[in-house]
Amino acid sequence: MIHDDVIYITEKDYLRIKNVLSYHESSDFENLELELDRANIIADNEVTRELVTMNSKVRFLNLSNSKEMEITIVYPSDANFKEGKVSVLASLGSALLGLRVGQEINWMFPDGSTKRLRILEVLYQPEANEDWHL
């Protein structure tokens, strides 16, 4: 398990998310803004396979209830919860973006609860598959 709180985000993802946030009330997404501000920004070619980036499909464990889930973190226009596509603007998407396999995070959800989440596996990542257009 990785317990450090360093997160990494690609420059492309950072700029796209900042652009998306510019169209929304910033106080609604304060946690995401804080995460972006503290993230280490890296180039696409610096991304390791175990990093959760935009459009990554990730398997994680909710340590609060011992449930495993798989989701794909997407931009708001692509979100579809039935298909497991969770917006980066949703609490869950914001929480997992920028983490690495084995890393854990405590994250407050809209209902006021705090959950501890651990990344188990990155099942698909655009950078690892050279899907640069995503």
N, C-alpha and C positions, 0 to 999 in steps of 0.2 A: 504494500500500500504506500502511496505517495501522500504525505501529509502536508507538503508545502502548499502555499496558496498562490503560486505563480501560475498565471494563465497566459496562453499564447494565442494570437489571432493574426491571420494574414492581413497584409495591407489592403488587399482587395476586399476582404470581408469587412474590415474596419470601416473603409470608406463607404461601402454599400449600406452597412447598418446605420452609420451616422446619417446618411442621406435619408433612409427610411424614417429614422427618428425625427428628422427635421420637419416631417409632416404630422407629427403627433405632439400632444401635450407632454413636455418632458417630465413633469412630476409623475405621470402615469408609469414611466419606465425608468425611474431613478436608479433602481438596482442594476439594470443593464448599462445605464450611463456610467455608473461607478465602476463596473467590471471593465468596460471599454477603456476608461481612463487609467486603470491600473494594469492593463494588459501589456505584455511585451509584443510589439508589432514585428512580424517577420515576413520575409518574402515567400512566395509560393514554393520556391525550390528549397526552402529551409524546413518545410513541414515534414514531421516524422509520421509514420503510419499510425501511431497510437494517439494522435492529436485529433480532437473533435473540432472540425471546421464546419462552415456552412455546407448544407446538403450532405452531411455525413449521416450514415445510419449507424446508430450506437445502441449497444446493449448495456444497461445499467441496473444497479441494485438500489432500491430504496431501503436503506438500513433501518428506517423507522418502522417499517412493517414487513421487512424481508421479502418484498415482491420484486421480481425482475421484470423489466420492460424493454422493448425495442422501439425506438422512434427515429425518425429522420428529421433533422433540424433544417427548416426551410424559411424562406422569406414569406411575409404575411400573405401575399397573393397566391402562394402555392400550398398554404395550410389546409389540411383535411384530416381531422383527428381520426375518422374511421379508417383511413389508409395509414395511420401512424405518422402523419406529417404534421409536426408541431412547429408553429411559428417561433422564430427567435424572439418575438415580442412577448410570447407567453412565458410565464415564470419558469416552466420546465425547460424550455428552449434556452432562455437566458442563463439558467443555472449550469447547463452542461457545456455550452459553447466555450471552447478554449481549454478544457480540461484534457488530461491524458489518461490512458489506461492505468488503473490503480489509484488514481487521484480521487479524493473525496471533497465534498463541499457541503456546508450547512447553508440552506437557502430558505428564505421566508416566502411563503405562498400567499395569494390574495386572501385566503380564509384566515390568515394570521398564524397558521401553523408553520413551524420550522421543520424541514426534513433534511436528513443527511443522506446524500446520494454518492454512490461510488461507480466510476466507469469500469465496466468489466471487459468490454471489447468494442473496437471500432470495426463494424462489419463492412462498411463501404465508406470511402473517403475520396472525393473528387481528385485531390492532388496526387494521391497514391496511384490512382488510375489514369492520371494525365488527362482528366476531363476538365481542361482549363476553362472551358466556356461556362461552367456552372458557378 
